[in-house]
Amino acid sequence: MKDKSQRPAKLKKRKSKRRIASNVKAHQRKGLGTRIAEPFGDIALGPGEEIPELRGFTMEPPDFGE
């Protein structure tokens, strides 16, 4: 058997794409909730402030033009 350094170029062992990809740190995507909340990050309730209830408002069904 020939020495590994004696192999023809096309038979040399190559690293698989999967192995190479695993060595690269992937950019971790932010969660959906975090991405939705980011635009509203500067809007905050003050100390003791509450969101007002919307009681007494009625919803009307939409008219689709019939």
N, C-alpha and C positions, 0 to 999 in steps of 0.2 A: 504494500500500500504506500502511496506517495505521502509525503509530508503535507500538512495543511497549507503551508506557504507555497507549495508546488501546484495547487489546484488551478485550473484555468479560471479566468476572470468571471465567466458566467456561472460557475459553480460555487463561487465564494458565498459564504453565509451573509445574508443581509438582515438588518434589523427590520422587524415588521412595523408597519405604520402604527398599529395599536401600541406597541411598546414605546415608540418614539412619542406618540401622543400622550401617553401616560406620564412621561417625564416632564411635559410642559404644564405649568400651572394654568388651569382654566380660569377664565374670568367668571366669577360667580354672579349670577343674575339676582337682582333684588326681588323680593316677593311682591305679589300683586298688591296686597294691602299697603305695603310701604310705598310703592310707586303711586298709588292713588292718593295717599295721605300727604305726600311731599308738597304739592302745590298749596296745601292748606296749613303748612307747618307754622307760618307766622300768625295765623288766626288762633287765638286761644281765649278761653273763658277766664275771667278774673277770679280772684279768691272769693268763694261763696256765691258766685254767679251760676245760674242754672239755665238750661235751655227751656224757653217757655213752651207750655203745652198748646197744641192747636185744637182745642175743644171748641165745638160749636160751628165748625166749618163743614159744609156739606159738599160732597163730590157729585158732580153731574156727569152722567155717561156722555161720551162724545157722540156727536151727530156726524155720520159719514156721508151726508149729502143725499139722502133718499127723499 
